Amino acid sequence: MRWPRRRSQSATDLTVEPAAVRQRAAEAGMPLDASQLTAVDALSSSGSSGVFLYGPVGRGKSWLMDCYFDLLPTEHKTRVHFHTFFAALHALLHRHGHRLDDALDDMLGDVAVVCFDEFQVDDPADGLFVRRLLDALLARSVRLIVTSNQPPSGLMPNPLFHSMFTDAIALIESAMLVVEVDTGVDYRTVESSRDRTGFATGRWIHAASVADAATAGLVWPEPTEAVVLTPNGHPVRALATRPRRGQVWFDFADLCATPTAPTDYAAVADVFTWWVISGVPDPSDMEREPTRRFVHVVDVLYDRSLRTDLVTCSTAEHFLSRAGSFTGPDRTISRLHSLHRSAPPHQP
């Protein structure tokens, strides 16, 4: 659906009153610290093309973005996980003959504010395109609100490719207010079980056998249930698909050790609302590319609020205690912390 062309908007239409944010925080029982108050001031400022909020996981960046988005006095706004936006934009680019402006017209219409959650760039090909995207969005006078675990200078961290992204980093730092948000507390790790929704309704299942999985309430796939899915035309083997339950079951190696992409995970997530991933290895045994894909899987499932069960031969405590061996970002470990623990029965 194409939205009507943008109507003129004044800068004040794209800001919120700091007092309104503070009131929301008070109602939520969330005292704002100095860094969060600085972020509130930045979101309330009309003197920039956007705000780049960065800091460790669970420090309130997404909450601040959500609050800004809810209070923003305009309907011409959109909030989206960066991976989801990227996947949708690539699909539209193909439809529009790779004309970026036409694809953005189709996707955004008269949107005046774009909120990107979990902004990250680690792929060289994506890096080149992100620079074009930033230029195009700023040329449309779109106000960008971004959350990231890294400062702009930490994007594209691979030293072999970092230099190719320095122009984009300079653009972010010159066009946007960059604010670090770090309360020192990861609120996700102290979230109570009664607050669990979406991704966090899933379980970390320590299952050394099929019987252990059955005890945890999972029916292990029969060999005849295996099927090859083709999201975006890419073959991905699933151990089972159970449409009546909305369940898809993957082995880690099939999902993450083969050439798959976030767009593939997103396409499967459009169909199945309950994911089971078995055979998840110890962090120290994960190679670089499977780790990167696992991070993207968790990002997509977390963003879509889909139940996710991980079946491993090690306990969650063991896996998470080995986080130093895990080359993925801290946000992934934080999200895995939110899963229920389910252990096999005691063996005499």
C-alpha positions as CSV (number, residue, x, y, z in Angstrom):
1,M,0.0,0.0,0.0
2,R,1.3,3.4,-1.0
3,W,0.7,6.2,1.5
4,P,-0.1,9.7,0.3
5,R,2.9,12.1,-0.3
6,R,4.2,13.7,2.8
7,R,2.5,16.8,4.1
8,S,4.7,19.5,5.5
9,Q,5.6,19.0,9.1
10,S,7.2,21.5,11.5
11,A,10.1,20.5,13.7
12,T,7.9,20.7,16.8
13,D,5.6,18.0,15.4
14,L,8.5,15.5,15.7
15,T,9.4,16.1,19.3
16,V,7.9,15.3,22.7
17,E,7.7,17.1,26.0
18,P,10.4,15.9,28.5
19,A,7.8,16.1,31.3
20,A,5.6,13.7,29.5
21,V,8.4,11.1,29.3
22,R,9.3,11.6,32.9
23,Q,5.6,11.1,33.9
24,R,5.5,7.8,31.9
25,A,8.6,6.6,33.7
26,A,7.2,7.5,37.1
27,E,4.0,5.6,36.3
28,A,6.0,2.6,35.3
29,G,8.1,2.8,38.5
30,M,11.2,3.4,36.5
31,P,13.4,6.2,37.9
32,L,15.4,7.8,35.1
33,D,19.1,8.2,35.7
34,A,21.4,10.9,34.3
35,S,22.1,9.1,31.0
36,Q,18.4,8.4,30.4
37,L,17.5,12.0,31.1
38,T,20.1,13.1,28.6
39,A,18.5,10.8,26.1
40,V,15.0,12.3,26.9
41,D,16.5,15.8,26.3
42,A,17.9,14.6,22.9
43,L,14.6,13.1,21.9
44,S,12.9,16.4,22.8
45,S,15.3,18.5,20.7
46,S,14.3,19.8,17.3
47,G,17.8,20.8,16.4
48,S,19.0,17.6,14.7
49,S,18.0,15.1,12.0
50,G,17.7,12.3,14.6
51,V,19.0,10.6,17.8
52,F,21.4,7.7,18.1
53,L,21.0,5.9,21.4
54,Y,23.6,3.4,22.3
55,G,24.7,1.3,25.3
56,P,24.7,-2.2,26.7
57,V,21.7,-4.4,26.6
58,G,18.7,-3.9,28.9
59,R,19.5,-0.3,29.8
60,G,16.2,1.2,28.7
61,K,17.1,2.3,25.1
62,S,14.1,0.6,23.6
63,W,11.8,1.8,26.4
64,L,12.8,5.4,25.7
65,M,12.2,4.9,22.0
66,D,8.8,3.3,22.6
67,C,7.8,6.1,24.9
68,Y,8.9,8.7,22.3
69,F,7.1,6.9,19.6
70,D,3.8,6.6,21.6
71,L,3.9,10.3,22.7
72,L,4.8,11.7,19.2
73,P,1.9,13.9,18.0
74,T,1.8,12.6,14.5
75,E,0.5,9.5,12.7
76,H,3.3,9.7,10.1
77,K,5.7,7.5,12.0
78,T,7.0,3.9,12.0
79,R,8.9,1.8,14.4
80,V,10.7,-1.3,13.2
81,H,13.6,-3.7,14.0
82,F,16.4,-2.8,11.7
83,H,16.7,-6.4,10.3
84,T,13.0,-6.5,9.5
85,F,13.2,-3.1,7.7
86,F,16.3,-4.2,5.8
87,A,14.6,-7.4,4.6
88,A,11.4,-5.7,3.5
89,L,13.4,-3.0,1.7
90,H,15.5,-5.5,-0.2
91,A,12.3,-7.2,-1.4
92,L,10.9,-3.9,-2.6
93,L,14.2,-3.0,-4.3
94,H,13.9,-6.1,-6.4
95,R,10.3,-5.1,-7.3
96,H,11.4,-1.6,-8.2
97,G,14.4,-2.4,-10.3
98,H,16.8,-1.5,-7.5
99,R,15.7,2.1,-7.5
100,L,16.1,3.1,-3.9
101,D,13.9,6.2,-3.9
102,D,11.0,4.3,-5.5
103,A,11.4,1.5,-3.0
104,L,11.4,4.0,-0.1
105,D,8.3,5.8,-1.5
106,D,6.5,2.5,-1.6
107,M,7.6,1.5,1.9
108,L,7.4,4.8,3.8
109,G,5.1,7.0,1.9
110,D,4.7,10.2,4.0
111,V,6.4,8.8,7.1
112,A,8.3,11.6,8.8
113,V,9.8,9.7,11.7
114,V,11.5,6.3,11.5
115,C,12.5,4.5,14.7
116,F,15.1,1.7,14.1
117,D,15.6,-0.7,17.0
118,E,18.8,-2.8,17.3
119,F,20.7,-1.0,14.5
120,Q,23.8,-3.0,13.7
121,V,26.0,-3.3,10.7
122,D,28.6,-6.1,10.4
123,D,28.3,-7.3,6.8
124,P,30.5,-5.5,4.2
125,A,27.8,-5.6,1.5
126,D,25.2,-4.3,3.9
127,G,27.6,-1.5,5.0
128,L,27.8,0.0,1.5
129,F,24.0,-0.1,1.2
130,V,23.4,1.4,4.7
131,R,25.4,4.5,3.6
132,R,23.1,4.9,0.6
133,L,20.1,4.3,2.8
134,L,21.1,7.0,5.3
135,D,21.7,9.5,2.6
136,A,18.3,8.8,1.1
137,L,16.4,9.0,4.4
138,L,18.1,12.3,5.4
139,A,17.4,13.7,1.9
140,R,13.7,13.0,2.5
141,S,13.9,15.0,5.8
142,V,13.0,11.9,7.8
143,R,13.9,12.1,11.4
144,L,15.8,8.9,12.5
145,I,15.7,7.5,16.0
146,V,18.1,4.6,16.4
147,T,19.0,2.2,19.2
148,S,22.2,0.2,19.1
149,N,24.5,-1.7,21.4
150,Q,27.5,0.0,19.8
151,P,28.4,3.7,19.3
152,P,28.6,4.7,15.7
153,S,32.4,4.1,15.7
154,G,31.8,0.5,16.8
155,L,29.7,-0.3,13.7
156,M,31.3,-2.6,11.2
157,P,33.7,-3.9,13.8
158,N,35.7,-6.2,11.5
159,P,39.0,-4.3,11.1
160,L,39.3,-5.6,7.5
161,F,36.2,-3.7,6.5
162,H,35.8,-0.9,9.1
163,S,37.4,1.7,6.9
164,M,34.8,1.2,4.2
165,F,32.1,2.4,6.7
166,T,33.9,5.4,8.1
167,D,31.9,7.8,5.8
168,A,28.6,6.4,7.1
169,I,29.9,6.8,10.7
170,A,30.8,10.4,10.1
171,L,27.4,11.0,8.6
172,I,25.7,9.6,11.7
173,E,27.8,11.6,14.0
174,S,27.3,14.9,12.2
175,A,23.6,14.5,11.4
176,M,22.3,12.9,14.7
177,L,22.6,13.5,18.4
178,V,24.6,10.6,19.8
179,V,23.8,9.6,23.4
180,E,25.2,6.8,25.5
181,V,22.5,5.2,27.7
182,D,24.0,3.0,30.5
183,T,22.3,2.6,33.8
184,G,24.6,-0.2,34.9
185,V,21.7,-2.6,35.3
186,D,20.4,-5.1,32.7
187,Y,16.7,-5.1,33.5
188,R,16.1,-8.1,31.3
189,T,18.1,-10.4,33.7
190,V,15.9,-9.3,36.7
191,E,12.6,-9.5,34.9
192,S,10.1,-11.6,36.9
193,S,8.5,-14.7,35.4
194,R,5.0,-13.2,35.5
195,D,6.1,-10.6,33.0
196,R,7.2,-13.2,30.4
197,T,5.7,-12.7,26.9
198,G,6.7,-13.7,23.4
199,F,10.3,-14.9,23.1
200,A,10.6,-15.3,26.8
201,T,7.8,-17.8,27.0
202,G,10.2,-20.3,25.4
203,R,12.5,-22.6,27.3
204,W,16.1,-23.7,27.5
205,I,15.7,-27.5,27.6
206,H,18.6,-29.5,28.9
207,A,17.8,-32.8,27.1
208,A,20.4,-35.5,26.7
209,S,18.0,-37.9,25.1
210,V,14.6,-38.2,23.3
211,A,13.1,-39.3,26.6
212,D,14.4,-36.1,28.3
213,A,12.8,-34.0,25.6
214,A,9.5,-35.9,26.0
215,T,9.6,-35.2,29.8
216,A,9.9,-31.5,28.9
217,G,6.8,-31.8,26.7
218,L,8.5,-32.0,23.3
219,V,7.7,-34.7,20.8
220,W,11.0,-35.4,19.0
221,P,10.6,-35.4,15.2
222,E,10.4,-38.7,13.3
223,P,12.8,-39.0,10.3
224,T,9.7,-38.9,8.0
225,E,8.8,-35.5,9.2
226,A,11.9,-33.8,7.7
227,V,11.2,-31.3,5.0
228,V,13.1,-28.7,3.0
229,L,11.7,-25.2,3.3
230,T,12.5,-22.6,0.6
231,P,12.3,-19.2,2.2
232,N,13.1,-16.6,-0.5
233,G,14.1,-19.6,-2.7
234,H,16.9,-20.7,-0.4
235,P,16.7,-24.4,0.8
236,V,16.7,-24.8,4.5
237,R,16.2,-28.3,6.1
238,A,13.7,-28.5,9.0
239,L,13.4,-31.6,11.1
240,A,9.7,-31.1,11.3
241,T,6.9,-28.6,10.6
242,R,3.7,-28.9,12.6
243,P,1.3,-26.3,11.2
244,R,-1.6,-27.1,13.6
245,R,0.7,-26.1,16.5
246,G,2.5,-23.4,14.5
247,Q,5.7,-25.3,15.3
248,V,8.9,-25.6,13.2
249,W,11.8,-27.6,14.4
250,F,15.4,-27.1,13.2
251,D,18.7,-28.6,14.0
252,F,21.3,-25.9,14.8
253,A,23.6,-27.2,12.0
254,D,20.9,-27.0,9.4
255,L,19.8,-23.6,10.4
256,C,23.1,-21.9,11.2
257,A,25.9,-23.9,9.7
258,T,24.6,-23.5,6.1
259,P,24.3,-20.3,4.1
260,T,21.1,-18.7,5.5
261,A,20.2,-15.1,6.1
262,P,18.0,-13.0,8.3
263,T,15.5,-12.6,5.5
264,D,15.2,-16.4,5.4
265,Y,14.5,-16.5,9.1
266,A,11.9,-13.7,8.8
267,A,10.1,-15.5,6.0
268,V,9.8,-18.7,8.1
269,A,8.8,-16.6,11.1
270,D,5.9,-15.2,9.0
271,V,4.5,-18.8,9.0
272,F,5.5,-20.5,12.2
273,T,5.0,-18.9,15.7
274,W,6.8,-21.6,17.7
275,W,10.4,-22.5,17.0
276,V,12.4,-25.4,18.4
277,I,16.2,-25.5,17.8
278,S,18.0,-28.6,18.9
279,G,21.7,-29.4,18.8
280,V,22.8,-26.0,20.0
281,P,26.6,-26.4,20.7
282,D,28.7,-25.1,23.5
283,P,29.8,-21.5,22.9
284,S,33.4,-22.5,22.7
285,D,32.6,-24.9,19.8
286,M,30.7,-22.3,17.7
287,E,32.5,-21.1,14.7
288,R,32.3,-17.5,13.5
289,E,29.7,-17.8,10.7
290,P,27.3,-20.2,12.6
291,T,27.5,-17.8,15.6
292,R,26.6,-14.8,13.5
293,R,23.6,-16.6,12.0
294,F,22.5,-17.8,15.5
295,V,22.6,-14.1,16.6
296,H,20.4,-13.1,13.7
297,V,18.0,-16.0,14.4
298,V,17.6,-14.8,18.0
299,D,17.2,-11.2,16.8
300,V,14.4,-12.1,14.4
301,L,12.5,-14.3,16.9
302,Y,12.9,-11.9,19.7
303,D,11.7,-9.0,17.6
304,R,8.7,-11.0,16.4
305,S,7.9,-12.1,20.0
306,L,7.9,-15.8,19.0
307,R,8.2,-18.6,21.4
308,T,11.6,-20.2,21.1
309,D,12.7,-23.5,22.7
310,L,16.4,-24.4,22.6
311,V,17.3,-28.0,23.2
312,T,20.9,-28.6,24.2
313,C,23.1,-31.2,26.0
314,S,24.3,-28.5,28.4
315,T,22.4,-26.5,31.0
316,A,21.6,-22.9,30.4
317,E,23.8,-22.0,33.4
318,H,26.8,-23.8,31.7
319,F,26.1,-22.1,28.4
320,L,25.7,-18.7,29.8
321,S,28.7,-19.1,32.1
322,R,30.8,-19.7,29.0
323,A,29.6,-16.4,27.5
324,G,33.2,-15.3,27.4
325,S,33.8,-17.9,24.6
326,F,30.7,-16.7,22.7
327,T,31.6,-14.2,20.0
328,G,28.1,-12.9,19.6
329,P,26.9,-9.6,21.0
330,D,25.9,-9.1,24.7
331,R,22.3,-8.6,23.7
332,T,22.1,-12.2,22.5
333,I,23.2,-13.5,25.9
334,S,20.8,-11.2,27.6
335,R,17.9,-12.5,25.5
336,L,18.9,-16.1,26.2
337,H,18.8,-15.3,29.9
338,S,15.1,-14.6,29.6
339,L,14.2,-18.2,28.6
340,H,12.8,-20.6,31.2
341,R,15.1,-23.3,32.4
342,S,14.0,-26.9,31.9
343,A,16.3,-29.7,33.2
344,P,16.1,-33.5,32.5
345,P,14.9,-35.7,35.3
346,H,17.3,-36.7,38.0
347,Q,19.2,-39.9,37.1
348,P,19.9,-42.3,40.1
